[in-house]
Amino acid sequence: MTSELKKYYLKLIAPAIALFLIYGASEIFHFQDFTKLKSPDFFPVLFFVLSSISAIAGPLFLRTIFAHKMRNKNMVKSEYFIKFEKGLISISMLTPFFCFIAIVCEFDKFYAASIVLLMFYAIYYYFPSQKRIDFDKKIFRVNE
């Protein structure tokens, strides 16, 4: 179960890592000048809110819904649990893309730093480690 979730996690985070690597290489070798990209004034606030939703509020809401659905069940099937975990990972892995936009569009330092911190939180917290998966399986009484 954990290996399946790790593969799913890596599949979702790989494009964001590739974008950051390409952007970094283009800055180092001056392939393209991204500093000419100007965003509308509301973009920093919009992407800060979207990052907050994708890193914190969305997964919390999904977790609450899952816990509410499974509250009367003695055991939860592992298929439902895997689907739930993939949903958490899917929502949280939107944050690195929002961070990429914040960096490329050169948002104000407050918004850019906040989005970067939210990205690090999402990447770290929703990584499907064995310890976290075991803890969630214990909480939701997953039937193996």
N, CA, C and O atoms as CSV, one atom per row, in Angstrom:
chain,resi,resn,atom,element,x,y,z
A,1,MET,N,N,0.831,-1.200,0.000
A,1,MET,CA,C,0.000,0.000,0.000
A,1,MET,C,C,0.869,1.255,0.000
A,1,MET,O,O,0.618,2.192,-0.758
A,2,THR,N,N,1.885,1.267,0.850
A,2,THR,CA,C,2.743,2.444,0.937
A,2,THR,C,C,3.522,2.660,-0.354
A,2,THR,O,O,3.695,3.798,-0.792
A,3,SER,N,N,3.989,1.584,-0.962
A,3,SER,CA,C,4.754,1.731,-2.204
A,3,SER,C,C,3.861,2.263,-3.328
A,3,SER,O,O,4.309,3.058,-4.154
A,4,GLU,N,N,2.611,1.828,-3.358
A,4,GLU,CA,C,1.674,2.342,-4.359
A,4,GLU,C,C,1.444,3.843,-4.165
A,4,GLU,O,O,1.401,4.600,-5.134
A,5,LEU,N,N,1.298,4.262,-2.917
A,5,LEU,CA,C,1.090,5.684,-2.637
A,5,LEU,C,C,2.346,6.502,-2.920
A,5,LEU,O,O,2.249,7.645,-3.366
A,6,LYS,N,N,3.509,5.938,-2.668
A,6,LYS,CA,C,4.759,6.641,-2.970
A,6,LYS,C,C,4.922,6.832,-4.479
A,6,LYS,O,O,5.355,7.894,-4.927
A,7,LYS,N,N,4.577,5.814,-5.257
A,7,LYS,CA,C,4.643,5.948,-6.715
A,7,LYS,C,C,3.690,7.032,-7.196
A,7,LYS,O,O,4.034,7.826,-8.071
A,8,TYR,N,N,2.501,7.062,-6.624
A,8,TYR,CA,C,1.513,8.075,-6.992
A,8,TYR,C,C,2.022,9.469,-6.621
A,8,TYR,O,O,1.885,10.410,-7.403
A,9,TYR,N,N,2.606,9.600,-5.435
A,9,TYR,CA,C,3.174,10.862,-4.964
A,9,TYR,C,C,4.262,11.351,-5.921
A,9,TYR,O,O,4.267,12.513,-6.328
A,10,LEU,N,N,5.176,10.456,-6.274
A,10,LEU,CA,C,6.272,10.837,-7.168
A,10,LEU,C,C,5.771,11.190,-8.561
A,10,LEU,O,O,6.315,12.077,-9.219
A,11,LYS,N,N,4.732,10.491,-9.006
A,11,LYS,CA,C,4.163,10.793,-10.320
A,11,LYS,C,C,3.576,12.208,-10.343
A,11,LYS,O,O,3.631,12.884,-11.370
A,12,LEU,N,N,3.021,12.652,-9.230
A,12,LEU,CA,C,2.428,13.985,-9.182
A,12,LEU,C,C,3.446,15.090,-8.929
A,12,LEU,O,O,3.264,16.215,-9.395
A,13,ILE,N,N,4.502,14.787,-8.206
A,13,ILE,CA,C,5.474,15.829,-7.879
A,13,ILE,C,C,6.565,15.975,-8.949
A,13,ILE,O,O,7.217,17.017,-9.023
A,14,ALA,N,N,6.768,14.955,-9.766
A,14,ALA,CA,C,7.823,14.988,-10.788
A,14,ALA,C,C,7.677,16.150,-11.777
A,14,ALA,O,O,8.681,16.792,-12.086
A,15,PRO,N,N,6.469,16.453,-12.292
A,15,PRO,CA,C,6.379,17.597,-13.206
A,15,PRO,C,C,6.745,18.931,-12.550
A,15,PRO,O,O,7.333,19.797,-13.198
A,16,ALA,N,N,6.404,19.099,-11.289
A,16,ALA,CA,C,6.762,20.340,-10.593
A,16,ALA,C,C,8.275,20.440,-10.423
A,16,ALA,O,O,8.856,21.509,-10.611
A,17,ILE,N,N,8.901,19.340,-10.070
A,17,ILE,CA,C,10.362,19.336,-9.942
A,17,ILE,C,C,11.010,19.645,-11.285
A,17,ILE,O,O,11.981,20.399,-11.355
A,18,ALA,N,N,10.470,19.060,-12.350
A,18,ALA,CA,C,10.999,19.328,-13.691
A,18,ALA,C,C,10.860,20.806,-14.054
A,18,ALA,O,O,11.777,21.392,-14.630
A,19,LEU,N,N,9.731,21.403,-13.725
A,19,LEU,CA,C,9.544,22.830,-14.002
A,19,LEU,C,C,10.580,23.675,-13.265
A,19,LEU,O,O,11.159,24.591,-13.848
A,20,PHE,N,N,10.816,23.375,-11.991
A,20,PHE,CA,C,11.809,24.127,-11.229
A,20,PHE,C,C,13.207,23.931,-11.799
A,20,PHE,O,O,13.989,24.881,-11.852
A,21,LEU,N,N,13.534,22.717,-12.224
A,21,LEU,CA,C,14.858,22.466,-12.804
A,21,LEU,C,C,15.032,23.201,-14.134
A,21,LEU,O,O,16.085,23.784,-14.392
A,22,ILE,N,N,14.010,23.170,-14.965
A,22,ILE,CA,C,14.081,23.877,-16.245
A,22,ILE,C,C,14.200,25.378,-16.026
A,22,ILE,O,O,14.985,26.051,-16.695
A,23,TYR,N,N,13.420,25.895,-15.089
A,23,TYR,CA,C,13.483,27.326,-14.783
A,23,TYR,C,C,14.870,27.702,-14.248
A,23,TYR,O,O,15.444,28.716,-14.646
A,24,GLY,N,N,15.398,26.876,-13.347
A,24,GLY,CA,C,16.726,27.153,-12.805
A,24,GLY,C,C,17.801,27.118,-13.877
A,24,GLY,O,O,18.692,27.967,-13.902
A,25,ALA,N,N,17.716,26.133,-14.763
A,25,ALA,CA,C,18.699,26.044,-15.854
A,25,ALA,C,C,18.579,27.231,-16.800
A,25,ALA,O,O,19.588,27.753,-17.274
A,26,SER,N,N,17.350,27.660,-17.076
A,26,SER,CA,C,17.179,28.797,-17.982
A,26,SER,C,C,17.693,30.092,-17.360
A,26,SER,O,O,18.157,30.983,-18.071
A,27,GLU,N,N,17.613,30.195,-16.042
A,27,GLU,CA,C,18.158,31.378,-15.366
A,27,GLU,C,C,19.688,31.341,-15.368
A,27,GLU,O,O,20.340,32.368,-15.562
A,28,ILE,N,N,20.245,30.173,-15.153
A,28,ILE,CA,C,21.705,30.053,-15.104
A,28,ILE,C,C,22.316,30.291,-16.480
A,28,ILE,O,O,23.303,31.016,-16.609
A,29,PHE,N,N,21.730,29.682,-17.507
A,29,PHE,CA,C,22.298,29.767,-18.848
A,29,PHE,C,C,21.656,30.850,-19.708
A,29,PHE,O,O,21.968,30.964,-20.893
A,30,HIS,N,N,20.771,31.637,-19.130
A,30,HIS,CA,C,20.116,32.764,-19.809
A,30,HIS,C,C,19.418,32.348,-21.102
A,30,HIS,O,O,19.519,33.033,-22.120
A,31,PHE,N,N,18.700,31.206,-21.052
A,31,PHE,CA,C,17.936,30.771,-22.215
A,31,PHE,C,C,16.758,31.699,-22.468
A,31,PHE,O,O,16.515,32.115,-23.601
A,32,GLN,N,N,16.053,32.009,-21.438
A,32,GLN,CA,C,14.849,32.828,-21.551
A,32,GLN,C,C,14.812,33.768,-20.356
A,32,GLN,O,O,15.125,33.378,-19.231
A,33,ASP,N,N,14.427,35.007,-20.616
A,33,ASP,CA,C,14.322,35.977,-19.530
A,33,ASP,C,C,12.884,35.966,-19.017
A,33,ASP,O,O,11.992,36.569,-19.613
A,34,PHE,N,N,12.681,35.274,-17.911
A,34,PHE,CA,C,11.344,35.162,-17.339
A,34,PHE,C,C,10.942,36.409,-16.549
A,34,PHE,O,O,9.781,36.547,-16.164
A,35,THR,N,N,11.879,37.307,-16.305
A,35,THR,CA,C,11.566,38.469,-15.477
A,35,THR,C,C,10.624,39.437,-16.177
A,35,THR,O,O,10.091,40.348,-15.543
A,36,LYS,N,N,10.414,39.254,-17.466
A,36,LYS,CA,C,9.508,40.137,-18.195
A,36,LYS,C,C,8.047,39.745,-18.009
A,36,LYS,O,O,7.151,40.460,-18.455
A,37,LEU,N,N,7.805,38.617,-17.355
A,37,LEU,CA,C,6.431,38.201,-17.098
A,37,LEU,C,C,5.855,39.048,-15.970
A,37,LEU,O,O,6.361,39.033,-14.848
A,38,LYS,N,N,4.818,39.769,-16.272
A,38,LYS,CA,C,4.153,40.583,-15.263
A,38,LYS,C,C,2.773,40.015,-15.019
A,38,LYS,O,O,2.045,39.680,-15.954
A,39,SER,N,N,2.430,39.912,-13.768
A,39,SER,CA,C,1.123,39.376,-13.407
A,39,SER,C,C,0.210,40.513,-12.971
A,39,SER,O,O,0.682,41.560,-12.530
A,40,PRO,N,N,-1.093,40.306,-13.094
A,40,PRO,CA,C,-2.027,41.308,-12.575
A,40,PRO,C,C,-1.862,41.479,-11.060
A,40,PRO,O,O,-1.309,40.609,-10.387
A,41,ASP,N,N,-2.334,42.583,-10.545
A,41,ASP,CA,C,-2.139,42.900,-9.132
A,41,ASP,C,C,-2.813,41.905,-8.187
A,41,ASP,O,O,-2.354,41.729,-7.058
A,42,PHE,N,N,-3.878,41.259,-8.619
A,42,PHE,CA,C,-4.589,40.347,-7.724
A,42,PHE,C,C,-3.985,38.935,-7.714
A,42,PHE,O,O,-4.385,38.111,-6.892
A,43,PHE,N,N,-3.046,38.644,-8.596
A,43,PHE,CA,C,-2.468,37.306,-8.670
A,43,PHE,C,C,-1.778,36.858,-7.374
A,43,PHE,O,O,-2.006,35.725,-6.948
A,44,PRO,N,N,-0.949,37.684,-6.727
A,44,PRO,CA,C,-0.305,37.209,-5.496
A,44,PRO,C,C,-1.311,36.778,-4.425
A,44,PRO,O,O,-1.135,35.746,-3.778
A,45,VAL,N,N,-2.344,37.561,-4.248
A,45,VAL,CA,C,-3.362,37.221,-3.245
A,45,VAL,C,C,-4.116,35.963,-3.672
A,45,VAL,O,O,-4.361,35.076,-2.855
A,46,LEU,N,N,-4.480,35.887,-4.942
A,46,LEU,CA,C,-5.207,34.724,-5.452
A,46,LEU,C,C,-4.400,33.445,-5.263
A,46,LEU,O,O,-4.930,32.444,-4.781
A,47,PHE,N,N,-3.126,33.468,-5.637
A,47,PHE,CA,C,-2.312,32.264,-5.531
A,47,PHE,C,C,-1.939,31.947,-4.084
A,47,PHE,O,O,-1.705,30.786,-3.748
A,48,PHE,N,N,-1.882,32.959,-3.230
A,48,PHE,CA,C,-1.688,32.694,-1.801
A,48,PHE,C,C,-2.898,31.950,-1.237
A,48,PHE,O,O,-2.748,30.982,-0.492
A,49,VAL,N,N,-4.090,32.406,-1.597
A,49,VAL,CA,C,-5.313,31.739,-1.132
A,49,VAL,C,C,-5.408,30.333,-1.713
A,49,VAL,O,O,-5.736,29.390,-0.992
A,50,LEU,N,N,-5.129,30.180,-2.998
A,50,LEU,CA,C,-5.170,28.852,-3.617
A,50,LEU,C,C,-4.139,27.907,-2.986
A,50,LEU,O,O,-4.421,26.725,-2.785
A,51,SER,N,N,-2.965,28.420,-2.681
A,51,SER,CA,C,-1.945,27.600,-2.033
A,51,SER,C,C,-2.375,27.191,-0.631
A,51,SER,O,O,-2.140,26.058,-0.211
A,52,SER,N,N,-3.004,28.109,0.090
A,52,SER,CA,C,-3.499,27.789,1.427
A,52,SER,C,C,-4.578,26.719,1.373
A,52,SER,O,O,-4.630,25.822,2.214
A,53,ILE,N,N,-5.432,26.829,0.373
A,53,ILE,CA,C,-6.492,25.826,0.207
A,53,ILE,C,C,-5.891,24.471,-0.150
A,53,ILE,O,O,-6.271,23.450,0.423
A,54,SER,N,N,-4.952,24.462,-1.098
A,54,SER,CA,C,-4.412,23.174,-1.548
A,54,SER,C,C,-3.478,22.532,-0.523
A,54,SER,O,O,-3.354,21.308,-0.496
A,55,ALA,N,N,-2.828,23.317,0.308
A,55,ALA,CA,C,-1.895,22.744,1.275
A,55,ALA,C,C,-2.548,22.410,2.610
A,55,ALA,O,O,-2.161,21.440,3.261
A,56,ILE,N,N,-3.537,23.207,3.027
A,56,ILE,CA,C,-4.088,23.028,4.364
A,56,ILE,C,C,-5.591,22.751,4.340
A,56,ILE,O,O,-6.037,21.699,4.799
A,57,ALA,N,N,-6.362,23.680,3.814
A,57,ALA,CA,C,-7.819,23.601,3.933
A,57,ALA,C,C,-8.425,22.456,3.128
A,57,ALA,O,O,-9.311,21.761,3.626
A,58,GLY,N,N,-7.972,22.247,1.911
A,58,GLY,CA,C,-8.522,21.180,1.068
A,58,GLY,C,C,-8.310,19.795,1.654
A,58,GLY,O,O,-9.270,19.037,1.791
A,59,PRO,N,N,-7.066,19.443,2.009
A,59,PRO,CA,C,-6.863,18.133,2.629
A,59,PRO,C,C,-7.596,17.973,3.968
A,59,PRO,O,O,-8.093,16.891,4.280
A,60,LEU,N,N,-7.660,19.035,4.743
A,60,LEU,CA,C,-8.391,18.972,6.007
A,60,LEU,C,C,-9.874,18.728,5.767
A,60,LEU,O,O,-10.500,17.938,6.474
A,61,PHE,N,N,-10.431,19.399,4.778
A,61,PHE,CA,C,-11.840,19.211,4.418
A,61,PHE,C,C,-12.072,17.781,3.922
A,61,PHE,O,O,-13.045,17.139,4.316
A,62,LEU,N,N,-11.183,17.284,3.062
A,62,LEU,CA,C,-11.305,15.915,2.552
A,62,LEU,C,C,-11.198,14.892,3.681
A,62,LEU,O,O,-11.928,13.900,3.693
A,63,ARG,N,N,-10.307,15.127,4.611
A,63,ARG,CA,C,-10.142,14.233,5.760
A,63,ARG,C,C,-11.400,14.240,6.629
A,63,ARG,O,O,-11.827,13.194,7.117
A,64,THR,N,N,-11.985,15.411,6.818
A,64,THR,CA,C,-13.206,15.519,7.607
A,64,THR,C,C,-14.359,14.777,6.944
A,64,THR,O,O,-15.118,14.075,7.612
A,65,ILE,N,N,-14.488,14.930,5.646
A,65,ILE,CA,C,-15.547,14.227,4.911
A,65,ILE,C,C,-15.351,12.716,5.010
A,65,ILE,O,O,-16.305,11.977,5.248
A,66,PHE,N,N,-14.115,12.262,4.827
A,66,PHE,CA,C,-13.839,10.824,4.910
A,66,PHE,C,C,-14.145,10.290,6.306
A,66,PHE,O,O,-14.755,9.229,6.445
A,67,ALA,N,N,-13.725,11.020,7.339
A,67,ALA,CA,C,-13.998,10.585,8.712
A,67,ALA,C,C,-15.498,10.554,8.985
A,67,ALA,O,O,-15.985,9.664,9.681
A,68,HIS,N,N,-16.225,11.517,8.442
A,68,HIS,CA,C,-17.677,11.552,8.637
A,68,HIS,C,C,-18.356,10.365,7.946
A,68,HIS,O,O,-19.270,9.757,8.505
A,69,LYS,N,N,-17.912,10.041,6.743
A,69,LYS,CA,C,-18.490,8.900,6.017
A,69,LYS,C,C,-18.211,7.579,6.706
A,69,LYS,O,O,-19.051,6.679,6.688
A,70,MET,N,N,-17.049,7.454,7.309
A,70,MET,CA,C,-16.625,6.185,7.892
A,70,MET,C,C,-16.898,6.086,9.393
A,70,MET,O,O,-16.467,5.120,10.023
A,71,ARG,N,N,-17.596,7.048,9.979
A,71,ARG,CA,C,-17.771,7.094,11.425
A,71,ARG,C,C,-18.540,5.902,11.991
A,71,ARG,O,O,-18.269,5.487,13.118
A,72,ASN,N,N,-19.480,5.346,11.248
A,72,ASN,CA,C,-20.294,4.249,11.756
A,72,ASN,C,C,-19.801,2.867,11.321
A,72,ASN,O,O,-20.429,1.856,11.639
A,73,LYS,N,N,-18.705,2.821,10.611
A,73,LYS,CA,C,-18.179,1.546,10.131
A,73,LYS,C,C,-17.170,0.994,11.138
A,73,LYS,O,O,-16.369,1.733,11.710
A,74,ASN,N,N,-17.229,-0.307,11.336
A,74,ASN,CA,C,-16.261,-0.949,12.232
A,74,ASN,C,C,-14.890,-1.055,11.575
A,74,ASN,O,O,-13.862,-0.871,12.228
A,75,MET,N,N,-14.885,-1.354,10.282
A,75,MET,CA,C,-13.639,-1.463,9.528
A,75,MET,C,C,-13.804,-0.751,8.195
A,75,MET,O,O,-14.887,-0.755,7.609
A,76,VAL,N,N,-12.741,-0.151,7.727
A,76,VAL,CA,C,-12.738,0.547,6.445
A,76,VAL,C,C,-11.955,-0.307,5.458
A,76,VAL,O,O,-10.859,-0.776,5.765
A,77,LYS,N,N,-12.516,-0.506,4.280
A,77,LYS,CA,C,-11.821,-1.276,3.248
A,77,LYS,C,C,-10.580,-0.517,2.787
A,77,LYS,O,O,-10.571,0.712,2.719
A,78,SER,N,N,-9.548,-1.270,2.477
A,78,SER,CA,C,-8.298,-0.636,2.071
A,78,SER,C,C,-8.437,0.125,0.757
A,78,SER,O,O,-7.708,1.089,0.523
A,79,GLU,N,N,-9.378,-0.301,-0.115
A,79,GLU,CA,C,-9.584,0.421,-1.379
A,79,GLU,C,C,-10.069,1.849,-1.116
A,79,GLU,O,O,-9.626,2.794,-1.770
A,80,TYR,N,N,-10.983,1.996,-0.153
A,80,TYR,CA,C,-11.484,3.329,0.199
A,80,TYR,C,C,-10.377,4.186,0.818
A,80,TYR,O,O,-10.274,5.386,0.564
A,81,PHE,N,N,-9.562,3.537,1.630
A,81,PHE,CA,C,-8.477,4.260,2.278
A,81,PHE,C,C,-7.444,4.735,1.266
A,81,PHE,O,O,-6.964,5.866,1.350
A,82,ILE,N,N,-7.101,3.878,0.310
A,82,ILE,CA,C,-6.135,4.269,-0.727
A,82,ILE,C,C,-6.689,5.414,-1.564
A,82,ILE,O,O,-5.965,6.351,-1.901
A,83,LYS,N,N,-7.959,5.338,-1.894
A,83,LYS,CA,C,-8.592,6.416,-2.657
A,83,LYS,C,C,-8.544,7.728,-1.868
A,83,LYS,O,O,-8.279,8.791,-2.430
A,84,PHE,N,N,-8.800,7.641,-0.575
A,84,PHE,CA,C,-8.736,8.816,0.292
A,84,PHE,C,C,-7.320,9.395,0.327
A,84,PHE,O,O,-7.144,10.605,0.188
A,85,GLU,N,N,-6.328,8.552,0.509
A,85,GLU,CA,C,-4.942,9.017,0.562
A,85,GLU,C,C,-4.509,9.633,-0.768
A,85,GLU,O,O,-3.796,10.637,-0.786
A,86,LYS,N,N,-4.935,9.040,-1.871
A,86,LYS,CA,C,-4.602,9.608,-3.183
A,86,LYS,C,C,-5.263,10.969,-3.367
A,86,LYS,O,O,-4.689,11.860,-3.993
A,87,GLY,N,N,-6.456,11.130,-2.830
A,87,GLY,CA,C,-7.120,12.435,-2.876
A,87,GLY,C,C,-6.350,13.485,-2.092
A,87,GLY,O,O,-6.190,14.616,-2.552
A,88,LEU,N,N,-5.870,13.111,-0.903
A,88,LEU,CA,C,-5.052,14.029,-0.109
A,88,LEU,C,C,-3.791,14.438,-0.869
A,88,LEU,O,O,-3.433,15.615,-0.914
A,89,ILE,N,N,-3.133,13.456,-1.457
A,89,ILE,CA,C,-1.900,13.734,-2.197
A,89,ILE,C,C,-2.198,14.602,-3.417
A,89,ILE,O,O,-1.448,15.532,-3.713
A,90,SER,N,N,-3.284,14.306,-4.124
A,90,SER,CA,C,-3.623,15.070,-5.331
A,90,SER,C,C,-3.873,16.543,-5.013
A,90,SER,O,O,-3.387,17.427,-5.719
A,91,ILE,N,N,-4.615,16.795,-3.973
A,91,ILE,CA,C,-4.917,18.184,-3.609
A,91,ILE,C,C,-3.647,18.904,-3.169
A,91,ILE,O,O,-3.389,20.030,-3.596
A,92,SER,N,N,-2.864,18.265,-2.326
A,92,SER,CA,C,-1.688,18.941,-1.783
A,92,SER,C,C,-0.595,19.161,-2.831
A,92,SER,O,O,0.201,20.092,-2.700
A,93,MET,N,N,-0.545,18.328,-3.856
A,93,MET,CA,C,0.508,18.487,-4.862
A,93,MET,C,C,0.200,19.569,-5.900
A,93,MET,O,O,0.951,19.741,-6.860
A,94,LEU,N,N,-0.885,20.285,-5.711
A,94,LEU,CA,C,-1.116,21.474,-6.527
A,94,LEU,C,C,-0.253,22.637,-6.044
A,94,LEU,O,O,0.081,23.533,-6.819
A,95,THR,N,N,0.103,22.620,-4.775
A,95,THR,CA,C,0.847,23.725,-4.172
A,95,THR,C,C,2.202,23.975,-4.837
A,95,THR,O,O,2.544,25.141,-5.034
A,96,PRO,N,N,2.996,22.963,-5.195
A,96,PRO,CA,C,4.261,23.262,-5.885
A,96,PRO,C,C,4.070,24.015,-7.211
A,96,PRO,O,O,4.916,24.824,-7.591
A,97,PHE,N,N,2.975,23.752,-7.903
A,97,PHE,CA,C,2.721,24.477,-9.154
A,97,PHE,C,C,2.381,25.940,-8.881
A,97,PHE,O,O,2.797,26.829,-9.624
A,98,PHE,N,N,1.627,26.182,-7.819
A,98,PHE,CA,C,1.344,27.567,-7.428
A,98,PHE,C,C,2.630,28.274,-7.010
A,98,PHE,O,O,2.804,29.464,-7.274
A,99,CYS,N,N,3.521,27.544,-6.361
A,99,CYS,CA,C,4.806,28.109,-5.963
A,99,CYS,C,C,5.647,28.456,-7.187
A,99,CYS,O,O,6.306,29.496,-7.221
A,100,PHE,N,N,5.623,27.597,-8.173
A,100,PHE,CA,C,6.361,27.877,-9.400
A,100,PHE,C,C,5.867,29.169,-10.049
A,100,PHE,O,O,6.667,29.992,-10.493
A,101,ILE,N,N,4.561,29.342,-10.100
A,101,ILE,CA,C,3.986,30.568,-10.668
A,101,ILE,C,C,4.416,31.777,-9.848
A,101,ILE,O,O,4.738,32.825,-10.409
A,102,ALA,N,N,4.422,31.639,-8.528
A,102,ALA,CA,C,4.827,32.750,-7.659
A,102,ALA,C,C,6.268,33.157,-7.897
A,102,ALA,O,O,6.596,34.343,-7.870
A,103,ILE,N,N,7.120,32.188,-8.127
A,103,ILE,CA,C,8.529,32.486,-8.344
A,103,ILE,C,C,8.759,33.075,-9.736
A,103,ILE,O,O,9.502,34.045,-9.884
A,104,VAL,N,N,8.137,32.505,-10.735
A,104,VAL,CA,C,8.328,32.999,-12.101
A,104,VAL,C,C,7.768,34.405,-12.269
A,104,VAL,O,O,8.374,35.246,-12.934
A,105,CYS,N,N,6.626,34.653,-11.674
A,105,CYS,CA,C,5.993,35.978,-11.802
A,105,CYS,C,C,6.536,36.990,-10.802
A,105,CYS,O,O,6.108,38.144,-10.790
A,106,GLU,N,N,7.475,36.563,-9.964
A,106,GLU,CA,C,8.126,37.435,-8.987
A,106,GLU,C,C,7.111,38.193,-8.132
A,106,GLU,O,O,7.041,39.422,-8.157
A,107,PHE,N,N,6.329,37.425,-7.379
A,107,PHE,CA,C,5.368,38.021,-6.454
A,107,PHE,C,C,6.110,38.785,-5.365
A,107,PHE,O,O,7.317,38.621,-5.188
A,108,ASP,N,N,5.376,39.620,-4.640
A,108,ASP,CA,C,5.960,40.320,-3.488
A,108,ASP,C,C,6.563,39.305,-2.534
A,108,ASP,O,O,6.139,38.150,-2.485
A,109,LYS,N,N,7.559,39.750,-1.775
A,109,LYS,CA,C,8.287,38.812,-0.909
A,109,LYS,C,C,7.372,38.107,0.093
A,109,LYS,O,O,7.541,36.913,0.343
A,110,PHE,N,N,6.423,38.815,0.660
A,110,PHE,CA,C,5.524,38.196,1.635
A,110,PHE,C,C,4.756,37.043,1.009
A,110,PHE,O,O,4.718,35.943,1.560
A,111,TYR,N,N,4.140,37.296,-0.149
A,111,TYR,CA,C,3.333,36.253,-0.794
A,111,TYR,C,C,4.200,35.112,-1.308
A,111,TYR,O,O,3.847,33.942,-1.160
A,112,ALA,N,N,5.324,35.450,-1.907
A,112,ALA,CA,C,6.207,34.404,-2.435
A,112,ALA,C,C,6.744,33.521,-1.310
A,112,ALA,O,O,6.748,32.296,-1.427
A,113,ALA,N,N,7.191,34.140,-0.233
A,113,ALA,CA,C,7.720,33.358,0.887
A,113,ALA,C,C,6.627,32.507,1.532
A,113,ALA,O,O,6.879,31.365,1.917
A,114,SER,N,N,5.432,33.047,1.650
A,114,SER,CA,C,4.321,32.285,2.234
A,114,SER,C,C,3.967,31.085,1.371
A,114,SER,O,O,3.726,29.991,1.881
A,115,ILE,N,N,3.939,31.296,0.076
A,115,ILE,CA,C,3.612,30.191,-0.842
A,115,ILE,C,C,4.714,29.135,-0.826
A,115,ILE,O,O,4.423,27.941,-0.893
A,116,VAL,N,N,5.965,29.557,-0.739
A,116,VAL,CA,C,7.071,28.600,-0.654
A,116,VAL,C,C,6.961,27.777,0.632
A,116,VAL,O,O,7.156,26.562,0.609
A,117,LEU,N,N,6.651,28.432,1.746
A,117,LEU,CA,C,6.485,27.702,3.006
A,117,LEU,C,C,5.308,26.725,2.931
A,117,LEU,O,O,5.397,25.602,3.428
A,118,LEU,N,N,4.219,27.152,2.316
A,118,LEU,CA,C,3.073,26.251,2.145
A,118,LEU,C,C,3.447,25.062,1.261
A,118,LEU,O,O,2.996,23.940,1.494
A,119,MET,N,N,4.271,25.315,0.247
A,119,MET,CA,C,4.713,24.217,-0.620
A,119,MET,C,C,5.548,23.211,0.168
A,119,MET,O,O,5.339,22.004,0.056
A,120,PHE,N,N,6.493,23.708,0.965
A,120,PHE,CA,C,7.316,22.801,1.762
A,120,PHE,C,C,6.459,22.003,2.745
A,120,PHE,O,O,6.702,20.816,2.964
A,121,TYR,N,N,5.470,22.646,3.326
A,121,TYR,CA,C,4.568,21.948,4.239
A,121,TYR,C,C,3.826,20.833,3.503
A,121,TYR,O,O,3.761,19.704,3.988
A,122,ALA,N,N,3.271,21.148,2.341
A,122,ALA,CA,C,2.501,20.150,1.582
A,122,ALA,C,C,3.382,18.988,1.144
A,122,ALA,O,O,2.972,17.831,1.232
A,123,ILE,N,N,4.578,19.286,0.676
A,123,ILE,CA,C,5.486,18.230,0.223
A,123,ILE,C,C,5.901,17.337,1.381
A,123,ILE,O,O,5.956,16.115,1.242
A,124,TYR,N,N,6.190,17.943,2.515
A,124,TYR,CA,C,6.659,17.166,3.664
A,124,TYR,C,C,5.518,16.398,4.330
A,124,TYR,O,O,5.633,15.194,4.557
A,125,TYR,N,N,4.434,17.075,4.641
A,125,TYR,CA,C,3.389,16.456,5.454
A,125,TYR,C,C,2.642,15.357,4.708
A,125,TYR,O,O,2.279,14.350,5.316
A,126,TYR,N,N,2.407,15.516,3.430
A,126,TYR,CA,C,1.613,14.538,2.696
A,126,TYR,C,C,2.438,13.477,1.991
A,126,TYR,O,O,1.911,12.709,1.186
A,127,PHE,N,N,3.744,13.430,2.293
A,127,PHE,CA,C,4.558,12.328,1.792
A,127,PHE,C,C,4.069,11.047,2.464
A,127,PHE,O,O,3.947,11.008,3.689
A,128,PRO,N,N,3.788,10.003,1.692
A,128,PRO,CA,C,3.208,8.791,2.281
A,128,PRO,C,C,4.254,7.901,2.963
A,128,PRO,O,O,4.583,6.826,2.462
A,129,SER,N,N,4.762,8.348,4.087
A,129,SER,CA,C,5.722,7.541,4.837
A,129,SER,C,C,4.992,6.389,5.519
A,129,SER,O,O,3.783,6.442,5.746
A,130,GLN,N,N,5.741,5.369,5.833
A,130,GLN,CA,C,5.161,4.194,6.475
A,130,GLN,C,C,4.539,4.565,7.818
A,130,GLN,O,O,3.473,4.067,8.179
A,131,LYS,N,N,5.209,5.431,8.541
A,131,LYS,CA,C,4.720,5.841,9.860
A,131,LYS,C,C,3.383,6.578,9.759
A,131,LYS,O,O,2.463,6.308,10.531
A,132,ARG,N,N,3.278,7.504,8.812
A,132,ARG,CA,C,2.035,8.268,8.658
A,132,ARG,C,C,0.897,7.381,8.157
A,132,ARG,O,O,-0.236,7.503,8.623
A,133,ILE,N,N,1.189,6.506,7.228
A,133,ILE,CA,C,0.158,5.606,6.700
A,133,ILE,C,C,-0.333,4.661,7.803
A,133,ILE,O,O,-1.534,4.429,7.937
A,134,ASP,N,N,0.596,4.125,8.584
A,134,ASP,CA,C,0.201,3.245,9.687
A,134,ASP,C,C,-0.660,3.984,10.708
A,134,ASP,O,O,-1.632,3.435,11.227
A,135,PHE,N,N,-0.299,5.215,10.987
A,135,PHE,CA,C,-1.085,6.018,11.931
A,135,PHE,C,C,-2.501,6.254,11.399
A,135,PHE,O,O,-3.476,6.087,12.131
A,136,ASP,N,N,-2.611,6.642,10.125
A,136,ASP,CA,C,-3.935,6.861,9.529
A,136,ASP,C,C,-4.737,5.563,9.460
A,136,ASP,O,O,-5.950,5.570,9.670
A,137,LYS,N,N,-4.064,4.452,9.167
A,137,LYS,CA,C,-4.763,3.164,9.129
A,137,LYS,C,C,-5.309,2.809,10.509
A,137,LYS,O,O,-6.395,2.241,10.629
A,138,LYS,N,N,-4.570,3.139,11.521
A,138,LYS,CA,C,-5.025,2.874,12.885
A,138,LYS,C,C,-6.214,3.763,13.242
A,138,LYS,O,O,-7.176,3.298,13.854
A,139,ILE,N,N,-6.154,5.019,12.868
A,139,ILE,CA,C,-7.251,5.950,13.168
A,139,ILE,C,C,-8.538,5.513,12.480
A,139,ILE,O,O,-9.602,5.500,13.098
A,140,PHE,N,N,-8.444,5.158,11.210
A,140,PHE,CA,C,-9.642,4.831,10.426
A,140,PHE,C,C,-9.989,3.346,10.445
A,140,PHE,O,O,-10.929,2.928,9.770
A,141,ARG,N,N,-9.248,2.542,11.206
A,141,ARG,CA,C,-9.537,1.111,11.353
A,141,ARG,C,C,-9.599,0.424,9.985
A,141,ARG,O,O,-10.610,-0.173,9.615
A,142,VAL,N,N,-8.502,0.526,9.254
A,142,VAL,CA,C,-8.450,-0.018,7.905
A,142,VAL,C,C,-8.294,-1.532,7.948
A,142,VAL,O,O,-7.450,-2.070,8.665
A,143,ASN,N,N,-9.126,-2.202,7.164
A,143,ASN,CA,C,-9.097,-3.647,7.035
A,143,ASN,C,C,-8.098,-4.015,5.947
A,143,ASN,O,O,-8.246,-3.591,4.801
A,144,GLU,N,N,-7.082,-4.799,6.293
A,144,GLU,CA,C,-6.061,-5.112,5.293
A,144,GLU,C,C,-6.354,-6.364,4.586
A,144,GLU,O,O,-5.591,-6.772,3.711
